[in-house]
Structures are given as structure tokens and as C-alpha cells.
């Protein structure tokens, strides 16, 4: 996996090591399995585990209303974690692996253990997403690079040839292609202009 400059959310992956269609299918199946294992817990599971903890460990003396609010707090906080994580957290507090071994944990303490339990499947899910969403690039082999170089050289040569100036001026139109009427008209105009010039010169000489 290679980071893409300017895009920290996606990675680049060489086509040589990109997953096949079969492998992508396996990755998608594994991601669905992880998602199923991260579904939030139901209230029955939370009430049961919290009840076990509060009946097995010391708790603060609370009135009926405070006890009910505490239960609702556990349900609100632990409902976002899977049932297996809630059960495992309960076992760890009961066995003394976490906590102070005397007092029942608070909702926050239970949530902290649950987060640590689901961190590994969440990290695995992130790795799967990085692979599935990676931008696959292709590295050309020697034969393909040689073909591309030849095509590039041919393109440059053709472009240079088209851009070169012509070696000679355009040929004059042949006399057969000239309009005879146009030539006659030009000759009549020339003669009129010359006659007018002569008359003007004579008038200038006769002037006093």
C-alpha cells in the first residue's frame, strides 16, 4: 500500500499485487462478518450483565429512582457495543482482570473495556477497506515500454515533419488557367491611363 499525495484517505496499490475478483469476494465476506459482530447490544443482555456485576460486587446505596436512572445510563452507553463485548467486559471485572476488584464498574468503565475489545476488529475492517478502496495502478513491462517509446518517437517525427516550412514557393498559375477577359481589361485600362498622362503633359507644355 502506498499513500497518495494530497489524499490521506486512500492508498495506491500496484496492479501486480492487487486482489483478484475471488480475493475481493473473500475480503467483502470478511468485512460483512466483522460488521455483523459489531452490531450494538440489546437491552436484555445489558440488564443481565449489569445485574450480575451489581449483585456480585459492592455498589453505592441508591434510592429506587437513582437505581432506575443508573440502569438507563448503562443501556444508553453500552448499547453501541456488541453483546459479546459487554459479556466479556463483565467477565473481566468479575475475575479482577480490570477494575478495583471490589466495587462494581460504572458505565464509563464498562465502555472503556468494550472499546478496547472491539479495537482489533475495527482495525482489521479499516485494513480491508483500504485494500478494497485502493487506487490500482499498472506498471508497464519492458516490451510495453519499448512499444510506447517507439510510438512516441513516431509521433514526434510526424509532428516535426508537419511543422517544417515548405521548401519552395507555390508555383505561378499556368497561362491556360488565366482569364483572358481579365488580361484584356487590364490592357485597356493601362492604355487609357497612358493617354491621360500624355494629354496632361501636353497641356502643361502649352500653358503660358
Residue frames as a rotation matrix with the C-alpha (Angstrom) as fourth column:
UNK 1
0.576 0.817 0.000 0.00
0.817 -0.576 0.000 0.00
0.000 0.000 -1.000 0.00
UNK 2
-0.608 -0.776 0.168 1.36
0.784 -0.620 -0.024 3.41
0.122 0.118 0.985 -0.98
UNK 3
-0.046 0.607 -0.793 -0.05
0.555 -0.644 -0.526 6.75
-0.830 -0.465 -0.307 0.22
UNK 4
0.138 0.187 0.973 -1.48
0.938 -0.341 -0.067 9.08
0.319 0.921 -0.223 -2.42
UNK 5
-0.834 -0.497 -0.239 -0.09
0.549 -0.792 -0.267 12.64
-0.056 -0.353 0.934 -2.05
UNK 6
-0.860 0.491 0.139 -2.84
-0.471 -0.868 0.156 15.03
0.197 0.069 0.978 -1.03
UNK 7
0.217 0.949 -0.228 -5.32
-0.684 0.314 0.658 12.24
0.697 0.013 0.717 -0.28
UNK 8
-0.681 -0.575 0.453 -4.70
-0.711 0.374 -0.595 10.70
0.173 -0.728 -0.664 3.13
UNK 9
0.084 0.810 0.580 -7.94
-0.794 0.406 -0.452 8.70
-0.602 -0.423 0.677 3.00
UNK 10
0.962 0.271 -0.034 -6.94
-0.228 0.729 -0.646 6.48
-0.150 0.629 0.763 0.06
UNK 11
0.044 -0.964 0.264 -3.92
-0.316 0.237 0.919 4.44
-0.948 -0.124 -0.294 -0.94
UNK 12
0.354 -0.049 -0.934 -2.38
-0.931 0.079 -0.357 3.28
0.091 0.996 -0.018 -4.21
UNK 13
0.273 -0.186 0.944 -1.81
-0.289 0.920 0.265 -0.37
-0.918 -0.345 0.197 -4.99
UNK 14
-0.597 -0.570 -0.564 0.26
-0.724 0.081 0.685 -1.88
-0.344 0.817 -0.462 -7.78
UNK 15
0.372 0.777 -0.508 -1.71
-0.921 0.376 -0.100 -3.98
0.113 0.505 0.856 -10.22
UNK 16
-0.275 -0.577 -0.769 0.81
-0.451 0.784 -0.427 -6.79
0.849 0.230 -0.476 -9.70
UNK 17
-0.951 -0.100 -0.291 -0.36
0.202 0.511 -0.835 -7.29
0.232 -0.854 -0.466 -6.10
UNK 18
-0.520 0.833 0.189 -3.96
-0.847 -0.532 0.014 -6.08
0.112 -0.153 0.982 -6.40
UNK 19
-0.512 0.370 0.775 -6.55
-0.258 0.795 -0.550 -8.61
-0.819 -0.482 -0.312 -5.16
UNK 20
-0.969 0.244 -0.029 -8.24
0.074 0.401 0.913 -10.83
0.235 0.883 -0.407 -7.72
UNK 21
-0.240 0.960 0.146 -12.01
-0.626 -0.268 0.733 -10.98
0.742 0.084 0.665 -8.05
UNK 22
0.292 0.312 -0.904 -12.02
0.350 0.845 0.405 -14.08
0.890 -0.435 0.137 -5.85
UNK 23
-0.563 -0.594 -0.575 -9.89
0.763 -0.104 -0.638 -12.38
0.319 -0.798 0.512 -3.21
UNK 24
-0.842 0.332 0.425 -12.11
-0.355 -0.935 0.026 -9.29
0.405 -0.129 0.905 -3.27
UNK 25
0.144 0.945 -0.295 -15.07
-0.311 0.326 0.893 -11.54
0.939 -0.037 0.341 -2.65
UNK 26
0.078 -0.205 -0.976 -13.35
0.771 0.633 -0.071 -13.05
0.632 -0.747 0.207 0.38
UNK 27
-0.893 -0.446 -0.058 -12.50
0.395 -0.717 -0.575 -9.60
0.215 -0.536 0.816 1.71
UNK 28
-0.500 0.791 0.354 -16.08
-0.569 -0.608 0.554 -8.43
0.653 0.076 0.753 1.29
UNK 29
0.344 0.617 -0.707 -17.32
0.132 0.714 0.688 -11.52
0.930 -0.330 0.164 3.11
UNK 30
-0.312 -0.548 -0.776 -14.89
0.865 0.173 -0.470 -10.93
0.392 -0.818 0.421 5.96
UNK 31
-0.945 -0.010 0.328 -15.96
-0.072 -0.969 -0.236 -7.28
0.320 -0.246 0.915 6.24
UNK 32
-0.034 0.999 0.037 -19.62
-0.507 -0.049 0.860 -8.33
0.861 0.011 0.508 6.41
UNK 33
0.256 0.054 -0.965 -18.71
0.588 0.784 0.200 -10.83
0.767 -0.619 0.169 9.12
UNK 34
-0.753 -0.577 -0.315 -16.94
0.615 -0.450 -0.647 -8.12
0.231 -0.681 0.694 11.13
UNK 35
-0.713 0.546 0.439 -19.90
-0.447 -0.837 0.315 -5.75
0.540 0.028 0.841 10.71
UNK 36
0.271 0.849 -0.454 -22.26
-0.105 0.495 0.863 -8.43
0.957 -0.186 0.223 11.97
UNK 37
0.068 -0.337 -0.939 -20.05
0.856 0.503 -0.119 -8.88
0.513 -0.796 0.323 15.03
UNK 38
-0.895 -0.440 -0.073 -20.11
0.423 -0.786 -0.452 -5.16
0.141 -0.435 0.889 15.81
UNK 39
-0.149 0.924 0.353 -23.88
0.165 -0.328 0.930 -4.72
0.975 0.196 -0.103 15.96
UNK 40
-0.524 -0.072 0.849 -24.95
-0.671 -0.579 -0.463 -2.98
0.525 -0.812 0.255 19.16
UNK 41
-0.954 0.092 -0.285 -26.14
0.239 0.806 -0.541 -4.97
0.180 -0.584 -0.791 22.14
UNK 42
-0.073 0.992 0.100 -29.79
0.200 -0.084 0.976 -5.41
0.977 0.091 -0.192 23.11
UNK 43
0.003 0.146 0.989 -31.23
-0.776 -0.623 0.094 -4.14
0.630 -0.768 0.111 26.42
UNK 44
0.920 0.390 -0.042 -31.80
-0.287 0.744 0.604 -7.64
0.267 -0.543 0.796 27.81
UNK 45
0.438 -0.840 -0.320 -28.11
0.648 0.542 -0.535 -8.52
0.623 0.027 0.782 27.54
UNK 46
-0.351 -0.582 0.733 -27.05
-0.065 -0.766 -0.639 -5.23
0.934 -0.273 0.231 29.12
UNK 47
0.345 0.567 0.748 -29.52
-0.801 -0.236 0.549 -5.53
0.488 -0.789 0.373 32.02
UNK 48
0.937 0.024 -0.348 -28.42
0.096 0.941 0.324 -9.12
0.336 -0.337 0.880 32.70
UNK 49
0.136 -0.980 -0.143 -24.68
0.691 0.197 -0.695 -8.34
0.710 -0.004 0.704 32.77
UNK 50
-0.368 -0.216 0.905 -25.05
-0.345 -0.871 -0.349 -5.14
0.864 -0.440 0.246 34.78
UNK 51
0.627 0.679 0.381 -27.27
-0.638 0.168 0.751 -7.01
0.446 -0.715 0.539 37.23
UNK 52
0.718 -0.454 -0.529 -24.62
0.506 0.861 -0.052 -9.71
0.479 -0.230 0.847 37.66
UNK 53
-0.304 -0.907 0.291 -21.95
0.438 -0.404 -0.803 -7.11
0.846 -0.116 0.520 38.39
UNK 54
-0.272 0.227 0.935 -24.05
-0.605 -0.796 0.017 -5.07
0.748 -0.562 0.353 40.83
UNK 55
0.799 0.583 0.150 -25.18
-0.495 0.494 0.715 -8.18
0.342 -0.645 0.683 42.72
UNK 56
0.702 -0.591 -0.397 -21.68
0.588 0.796 -0.146 -9.68
0.403 -0.131 0.906 42.90
UNK 57
-0.433 -0.897 0.086 -19.68
0.737 -0.408 -0.539 -6.55
0.519 -0.170 0.838 43.74
UNK 58
-0.319 0.269 -0.909 -20.08
0.759 -0.502 -0.415 -3.65
-0.568 -0.822 -0.044 46.13
UNK 59
-0.275 0.306 0.912 -22.21
0.698 -0.589 0.408 -0.73
0.662 0.748 -0.051 44.97
UNK 60
-0.979 -0.011 0.201 -23.20
-0.105 -0.824 -0.557 2.62
0.172 -0.566 0.806 46.38
UNK 61
-0.508 0.845 -0.165 -26.52
0.716 0.308 -0.626 2.79
-0.479 -0.436 -0.762 48.19
UNK 62
-0.974 0.225 -0.003 -29.05
-0.175 -0.750 0.639 4.42
0.142 0.623 0.770 45.87
UNK 63
-0.362 0.925 0.118 -32.74
-0.427 -0.052 -0.903 5.04
-0.829 -0.378 0.413 46.01
UNK 64
0.062 0.479 0.875 -35.17
0.538 0.722 -0.434 3.32
-0.840 0.498 -0.213 43.60
UNK 65
0.933 0.318 -0.170 -35.27
0.060 -0.602 -0.797 6.30
-0.356 0.733 -0.580 41.25
UNK 66
0.302 -0.905 -0.300 -31.47
-0.862 -0.394 0.320 6.60
-0.408 0.162 -0.899 41.15
UNK 67
-0.358 -0.385 0.851 -31.12
-0.085 0.921 0.381 2.87
-0.930 0.064 -0.363 40.52
UNK 68
0.490 0.633 0.599 -33.51
0.581 0.276 -0.766 3.12
-0.650 0.723 -0.232 37.57
UNK 69
0.897 -0.212 -0.388 -31.63
-0.387 -0.799 -0.460 6.08
-0.213 0.563 -0.799 36.14
UNK 70
-0.077 -0.979 0.188 -28.33
-0.719 0.185 0.670 4.19
-0.691 -0.083 -0.718 36.54
UNK 71
-0.122 0.113 0.986 -29.74
0.386 0.921 -0.057 1.24
-0.914 0.374 -0.156 34.58
UNK 72
0.862 0.476 0.175 -30.91
0.364 -0.340 -0.867 3.56
-0.353 0.811 -0.466 31.82
UNK 73
0.566 -0.737 -0.370 -27.42
-0.731 -0.656 0.189 5.09
-0.382 0.163 -0.910 31.74
UNK 74
-0.342 -0.680 0.648 -25.83
-0.262 0.732 0.629 1.66
-0.902 0.046 -0.429 31.26
UNK 75
0.247 0.526 0.814 -28.26
0.664 0.520 -0.538 0.86
-0.706 0.673 -0.221 28.44
UNK 76
0.951 0.140 -0.275 -27.60
-0.056 -0.799 -0.599 4.21
-0.304 0.585 -0.752 26.77
UNK 77
0.276 -0.940 -0.202 -23.80
-0.856 -0.336 0.392 3.87
-0.436 0.065 -0.897 26.92
UNK 78
-0.499 -0.565 0.657 -23.36
-0.329 0.825 0.460 0.13
-0.802 0.014 -0.598 26.31
UNK 79
0.486 0.803 0.344 -26.00
0.062 0.360 -0.931 -0.15
-0.872 0.474 0.126 23.59
UNK 80
0.708 -0.254 -0.659 -23.45
-0.697 -0.404 -0.593 0.89
-0.116 0.879 -0.463 20.96
UNK 81
-0.436 -0.899 0.039 -21.16
-0.894 0.437 0.098 -2.07
-0.105 0.008 -0.994 21.73
UNK 82
-0.124 0.399 -0.908 -21.78
-0.510 0.760 0.403 -5.67
0.851 0.513 0.109 20.68
UNK 83
0.788 0.552 0.272 -23.25
-0.522 0.365 0.771 -8.17
0.326 -0.750 0.576 23.14
UNK 84
0.666 -0.582 -0.467 -20.10
0.560 0.804 -0.202 -10.30
0.492 -0.127 0.861 23.15
UNK 85
-0.336 -0.810 0.481 -18.00
0.220 -0.564 -0.796 -7.27
0.916 -0.161 0.368 24.20
UNK 86
0.121 0.466 0.877 -20.41
-0.782 -0.499 0.373 -6.43
0.611 -0.731 0.304 27.03
UNK 87
0.953 0.260 -0.156 -20.31
-0.137 0.829 0.542 -10.05
0.270 -0.495 0.826 28.27
UNK 88
0.302 -0.923 -0.240 -16.51
0.682 0.385 -0.622 -10.18
0.666 0.024 0.746 28.05
UNK 89
-0.329 -0.377 0.866 -16.18
-0.248 -0.850 -0.464 -6.87
0.911 -0.368 0.187 29.92
UNK 90
0.584 0.618 0.525 -18.44
-0.702 0.060 0.710 -8.24
0.407 -0.784 0.469 32.66
UNK 91
0.873 -0.290 -0.393 -16.27
0.358 0.927 0.111 -11.35
0.332 -0.237 0.913 32.97
UNK 92
-0.070 -0.976 0.204 -13.10
0.488 -0.212 -0.847 -9.27
0.870 0.040 0.492 33.23
UNK 93
-0.157 0.069 0.985 -14.50
-0.662 -0.748 -0.053 -7.14
0.733 -0.660 0.163 36.06
UNK 94
0.826 0.530 0.190 -15.79
-0.503 0.543 0.673 -10.20
0.254 -0.651 0.715 37.91
UNK 95
0.742 -0.588 -0.324 -12.46
0.560 0.808 -0.183 -12.02
0.369 -0.046 0.928 37.59
UNK 96
0.718 -0.451 -0.530 -10.49
0.243 -0.551 0.798 -8.97
-0.652 -0.702 -0.286 38.71
UNK 97
0.009 -0.724 0.690 -8.57
0.991 0.097 0.088 -8.57
-0.131 0.683 0.719 35.43
UNK 98
-0.523 -0.097 0.847 -9.79
0.327 -0.940 0.094 -4.96
0.787 0.326 0.524 35.32
UNK 99
0.496 0.755 0.429 -11.26
-0.073 -0.456 0.887 -2.61
0.865 -0.471 -0.171 37.89
UNK 100
-0.200 -0.563 0.802 -10.53
-0.831 -0.336 -0.444 -2.32
0.520 -0.755 -0.400 41.61
UNK 101
-0.654 -0.070 -0.753 -11.82
0.039 0.991 -0.127 -5.87
0.755 -0.112 -0.646 42.37
UNK 102
-0.872 0.349 -0.344 -14.26
0.386 0.058 -0.921 -4.51
-0.301 -0.935 -0.186 44.98
UNK 103
-0.262 0.794 -0.548 -16.75
-0.219 -0.602 -0.768 -2.03
-0.940 -0.081 0.332 43.51
UNK 104
0.249 0.468 0.848 -18.96
0.771 0.434 -0.465 -2.68
-0.586 0.770 -0.253 40.52
UNK 105
-0.751 -0.628 0.204 -17.83
0.614 -0.551 0.566 -0.66
-0.243 0.550 0.799 37.47
UNK 106
-0.134 0.653 -0.746 -19.57
-0.181 -0.756 -0.629 2.43
-0.974 0.051 0.219 36.21
UNK 107
0.803 0.484 0.349 -20.98
0.274 0.220 -0.936 2.69
-0.530 0.847 0.044 32.69
UNK 108
0.733 -0.586 -0.345 -17.88
-0.679 -0.609 -0.410 4.63
0.030 0.535 -0.845 31.62
UNK 109
-0.208 -0.842 0.498 -15.55
-0.793 0.443 0.419 1.92
-0.573 -0.308 -0.759 32.94
UNK 110
0.160 0.355 0.921 -17.53
0.238 0.892 -0.385 -0.77
-0.958 0.280 0.058 31.13
UNK 111
0.966 0.248 -0.075 -17.46
0.007 -0.315 -0.949 1.26
-0.259 0.916 -0.306 27.91
UNK 112
0.341 -0.917 -0.207 -13.68
-0.914 -0.375 0.155 1.68
-0.220 0.136 -0.966 28.14
UNK 113
-0.383 -0.453 0.805 -13.17
-0.311 0.884 0.349 -2.09
-0.870 -0.116 -0.480 28.28
UNK 114
0.489 0.651 0.580 -15.65
0.388 0.434 -0.813 -2.62
-0.781 0.623 -0.040 25.43
UNK 115
0.860 -0.201 -0.469 -13.75
-0.477 -0.645 -0.597 -0.15
-0.182 0.737 -0.650 23.24
UNK 116
-0.162 -0.983 0.088 -10.50
-0.892 0.184 0.413 -2.00
-0.422 -0.012 -0.907 23.81
UNK 117
-0.211 0.141 0.967 -12.20
0.044 0.990 -0.134 -5.28
-0.977 0.014 -0.215 22.90
UNK 118
0.687 0.562 0.460 -13.53
0.476 0.130 -0.870 -4.06
-0.548 0.817 -0.178 19.56
UNK 119
0.426 -0.574 -0.699 -10.38
-0.569 -0.771 0.287 -2.15
-0.704 0.276 -0.655 18.58
UNK 120
-0.578 -0.720 0.385 -8.84
-0.176 0.570 0.803 -5.15
-0.797 0.396 -0.455 16.82
UNK 121
-0.140 0.558 0.818 -11.83
0.850 0.491 -0.189 -5.99
-0.507 0.669 -0.544 14.57
UNK 122
0.815 0.404 -0.416 -12.21
0.187 -0.862 -0.471 -2.28
-0.548 0.306 -0.778 13.79
UNK 123
0.030 -0.893 -0.449 -8.55
-0.604 -0.374 0.704 -2.11
-0.796 0.250 -0.551 12.75
UNK 124
-0.630 -0.212 0.747 -8.98
0.330 0.797 0.506 -5.20
-0.703 0.565 -0.432 10.56
UNK 125
0.389 0.856 0.341 -12.04
0.773 -0.102 -0.626 -3.63
-0.501 0.507 -0.701 8.96
UNK 126
0.669 -0.210 -0.713 -10.06
-0.308 -0.951 -0.008 -0.46
-0.677 0.225 -0.701 8.23
UNK 127
-0.458 -0.887 0.053 -7.30
-0.367 0.243 0.898 -2.51
-0.809 0.392 -0.437 6.55
UNK 128
-0.346 0.421 0.838 -9.86
0.740 0.672 -0.032 -4.31
-0.577 0.609 -0.544 4.40
UNK 129
0.731 0.658 -0.182 -11.44
0.442 -0.660 -0.608 -1.01
-0.519 0.364 -0.773 3.36
UNK 130
0.241 -0.728 -0.642 -8.01
-0.512 -0.657 0.553 0.40
-0.825 0.195 -0.531 2.48
UNK 131
-0.716 -0.514 0.472 -7.36
0.061 0.628 0.776 -2.53
-0.695 0.585 -0.418 0.14
UNK 132
-0.094 0.778 0.621 -10.81
0.890 0.344 -0.297 -2.51
-0.445 0.525 -0.725 -1.45
UNK 133
0.838 0.471 -0.275 -10.78
0.352 -0.852 -0.388 1.27
-0.417 0.228 -0.880 -1.98
UNK 134
-0.057 -0.959 -0.278 -7.15
0.182 -0.284 0.942 1.50
-0.982 0.003 0.190 -3.13
UNK 135
0.708 0.166 -0.687 -6.39
-0.572 -0.437 -0.694 3.12
-0.415 0.884 -0.215 -6.49
UNK 136
0.451 -0.512 0.731 -4.79
0.423 0.844 0.330 0.39
-0.786 0.161 0.597 -8.62
UNK 137
0.502 -0.369 -0.782 -2.03
-0.746 -0.642 -0.176 1.48
-0.438 0.672 -0.598 -10.99
UNK 138
0.944 -0.125 0.305 -0.33
0.260 0.851 -0.456 -0.51
-0.202 0.510 0.836 -13.75
UNK 139
0.197 -0.950 -0.242 3.45
-0.476 -0.308 0.823 -0.81
-0.857 -0.047 -0.513 -14.17
UNK 140
0.831 0.142 -0.537 4.41
-0.556 0.219 -0.802 -1.38
0.004 0.965 0.261 -17.82
UNK 141
0.622 -0.623 0.474 6.82
0.360 0.766 0.533 -4.20
-0.695 -0.161 0.700 -18.70
UNK 142
-0.370 -0.882 -0.293 9.90
0.046 -0.332 0.942 -3.87
-0.928 0.335 0.163 -20.93
UNK 143
-0.652 0.151 0.743 8.06
0.747 0.297 0.595 -4.84
-0.130 0.943 -0.307 -24.14
UNK 144
0.436 0.896 0.078 5.24
0.900 -0.436 -0.028 -2.41
0.009 0.082 -0.997 -23.44
UNK 145
0.447 -0.355 -0.821 7.67
0.174 -0.866 0.469 0.40
-0.878 -0.352 -0.325 -22.57
UNK 146
-0.667 -0.724 0.177 9.56
0.271 -0.013 0.963 -0.23
-0.694 0.690 0.205 -25.84
UNK 147
-0.299 0.653 0.696 6.31
0.946 0.107 0.306 -0.07
0.125 0.750 -0.649 -27.81
UNK 148
0.699 0.565 -0.439 5.30
0.645 -0.763 0.047 3.17
-0.308 -0.316 -0.897 -26.10
UNK 149
0.011 -0.791 -0.612 8.73
0.083 -0.609 0.788 4.69
-0.997 -0.060 0.059 -26.80
UNK 150
-0.759 -0.278 0.589 8.51
0.560 0.183 0.808 3.73
-0.332 0.943 0.017 -30.49
UNK 151
0.162 0.907 0.388 5.03
0.970 -0.218 0.105 5.24
0.180 0.359 -0.916 -30.79
UNK 152
0.638 0.021 -0.770 6.24
0.388 -0.872 0.299 8.41
-0.665 -0.489 -0.564 -29.09
UNK 153
-0.434 -0.878 -0.202 9.22
0.155 -0.294 0.943 8.73
-0.887 0.378 0.264 -31.45
UNK 154
-0.581 0.297 0.758 6.95
0.814 0.187 0.551 8.23
0.022 0.936 -0.350 -34.46
UNK 155
0.539 0.831 -0.139 4.57
0.840 -0.543 0.013 10.89
-0.065 -0.124 -0.990 -33.17
UNK 156
0.317 -0.511 -0.799 7.41
0.176 -0.796 0.579 13.39
-0.932 -0.324 -0.163 -32.64
UNK 157
-0.718 -0.640 0.275 8.80
0.347 0.013 0.938 12.76
-0.603 0.769 0.213 -36.13
UNK 158
-0.238 0.719 0.653 5.39
0.951 0.035 0.308 13.20
0.198 0.695 -0.692 -37.77
UNK 159
0.693 0.493 -0.526 4.72
0.633 -0.766 0.116 16.39
-0.345 -0.413 -0.843 -35.81
UNK 160
-0.068 -0.821 -0.566 8.13
0.121 -0.570 0.813 17.80
-0.990 -0.013 0.138 -36.76
UNK 161
-0.743 -0.194 0.641 7.54
0.615 0.179 0.768 17.00
-0.263 0.965 -0.013 -40.43
UNK 162
0.182 0.914 0.363 4.16
0.961 -0.244 0.130 18.72
0.208 0.325 -0.923 -40.44
UNK 163
0.717 0.090 -0.691 5.55
0.430 -0.838 0.337 21.80
-0.549 -0.539 -0.639 -38.68
UNK 164
-0.353 -0.934 0.062 8.51
0.602 -0.175 0.779 22.24
-0.717 0.312 0.623 -41.14
UNK 165
0.111 0.370 -0.922 8.22
-0.424 -0.822 -0.381 25.21
-0.899 0.433 0.065 -43.60
UNK 166
0.890 0.244 0.385 7.73
0.225 0.501 -0.836 24.40
-0.397 0.830 0.391 -47.31
UNK 167
-0.006 -0.985 0.170 10.94
0.628 0.128 0.768 24.03
-0.778 0.111 0.618 -49.33
UNK 168
-0.869 -0.246 0.430 9.77
0.495 -0.484 0.722 26.13
0.030 0.840 0.542 -52.36
UNK 169
-0.671 0.653 -0.353 7.19
-0.449 -0.736 -0.507 28.84
-0.590 -0.182 0.787 -53.09
UNK 170
0.121 0.823 0.555 3.88
0.250 0.516 -0.820 27.97
-0.961 0.238 -0.143 -54.58
UNK 171
-0.669 -0.407 0.622 4.07
0.664 0.049 0.747 27.75
-0.334 0.912 0.237 -58.43
UNK 172
-0.691 0.416 -0.591 2.60
-0.503 -0.864 -0.020 30.52
-0.519 0.284 0.806 -60.56
UNK 173
0.245 0.843 0.479 -0.69
-0.003 0.494 -0.869 29.60
-0.969 0.212 0.124 -62.20
UNK 174
-0.569 -0.442 0.693 -0.22
0.629 0.309 0.713 28.40
-0.529 0.842 0.102 -65.76
UNK 175
-0.898 0.147 -0.416 -1.22
-0.321 -0.865 0.387 30.72
-0.303 0.480 0.823 -68.53
UNK 176
-0.718 0.666 -0.204 -4.00
0.160 0.443 0.882 28.40
0.678 0.601 -0.424 -69.61
UNK 177
-0.233 0.637 -0.735 -5.67
0.961 0.268 -0.072 28.99
0.151 -0.723 -0.674 -66.25
UNK 178
-0.801 -0.079 -0.593 -5.57
0.255 -0.942 -0.219 32.83
-0.541 -0.326 0.775 -66.54
UNK 179
0.256 0.963 0.085 -8.80
0.646 -0.105 -0.756 34.59
-0.719 0.249 -0.649 -67.51
UNK 180
-0.499 -0.492 0.713 -8.25
0.866 -0.323 0.383 36.19
0.042 0.808 0.587 -71.00
UNK 181
0.409 0.718 0.564 -11.02
0.621 -0.672 0.404 38.75
0.668 0.185 -0.721 -70.39
UNK 182
0.829 -0.146 -0.540 -9.25
0.434 -0.441 0.786 39.91
-0.353 -0.885 -0.302 -67.24
UNK 183
-0.216 -0.975 0.044 -6.00
0.736 -0.133 0.663 40.41
-0.641 0.176 0.747 -69.14
UNK 184
-0.315 0.151 0.937 -7.74
0.828 -0.439 0.349 42.40
0.464 0.886 0.014 -71.91
UNK 185
0.753 0.656 0.054 -9.48
0.518 -0.641 0.567 44.64
0.406 -0.399 -0.822 -69.42
UNK 186
0.506 -0.659 -0.557 -6.20
0.507 -0.295 0.810 45.40
-0.698 -0.692 0.185 -67.69
UNK 187
-0.467 -0.712 0.524 -4.60
0.840 -0.174 0.513 46.29
-0.275 0.680 0.680 -71.05
UNK 188
0.120 0.594 0.795 -7.44
0.714 -0.608 0.347 48.73
0.690 0.527 -0.497 -71.93
UNK 189
0.915 0.211 -0.344 -7.10
0.401 -0.570 0.717 50.44
-0.045 -0.794 -0.606 -68.56
UNK 190
0.069 -0.970 -0.235 -3.36
0.675 -0.128 0.727 50.74
-0.735 -0.208 0.646 -68.99
UNK 191
-0.468 -0.241 0.850 -3.74
0.860 -0.347 0.375 52.41
0.205 0.906 0.370 -72.42
UNK 192
0.547 0.731 0.409 -6.34
0.558 -0.682 0.472 54.87
0.624 -0.030 -0.781 -71.07
UNK 193
0.770 -0.306 -0.559 -4.03
0.445 -0.370 0.816 55.79
-0.457 -0.877 -0.149 -68.21
UNK 194
-0.294 -0.941 0.167 -1.10
0.774 -0.132 0.619 56.37
-0.561 0.311 0.767 -70.58
UNK 195
-0.197 0.295 0.935 -3.24
0.799 -0.505 0.327 58.54
0.569 0.811 -0.136 -72.92
UNK 196
0.842 0.538 -0.039 -4.42
0.441 -0.644 0.625 60.64
0.311 -0.544 -0.779 -70.00
UNK 197
0.396 -0.781 -0.483 -0.85
0.560 -0.211 0.801 61.10
-0.728 -0.587 0.354 -68.85
UNK 198
-0.495 -0.592 0.636 0.21
0.862 -0.240 0.447 62.27
-0.112 0.769 0.629 -72.33
UNK 199
0.220 0.663 0.716 -2.67
0.658 -0.642 0.393 64.78
0.720 0.385 -0.578 -72.58
UNK 200
0.897 0.103 -0.430 -1.81
0.422 -0.488 0.764 66.17
-0.131 -0.867 -0.481 -69.17
UNK 201
-0.020 -0.987 -0.161 1.83
0.696 -0.129 0.707 66.56
-0.718 -0.098 0.689 -70.17
UNK 202
-0.428 -0.093 0.899 0.91
0.848 -0.386 0.364 68.37
0.314 0.918 0.244 -73.42
UNK 203
0.610 0.727 0.316 -1.44
0.536 -0.672 0.511 70.73
0.584 -0.142 -0.799 -71.62
UNK 204
0.683 -0.434 -0.588 1.29
0.492 -0.322 0.809 71.56
-0.540 -0.842 -0.006 -69.18
UNK 205
-0.373 -0.877 0.305 3.73
0.819 -0.157 0.552 72.39
-0.436 0.455 0.776 -72.00
UNK 206
-0.267 0.361 0.894 1.21
0.721 -0.541 0.434 74.73
0.640 0.760 -0.115 -73.74
UNK 207
0.670 0.532 -0.518 0.43
0.743 -0.481 0.466 76.56
-0.001 -0.697 -0.717 -70.57
UNK 208
0.567 -0.467 0.679 1.93
-0.009 -0.827 -0.562 80.20
0.824 0.312 -0.473 -70.53
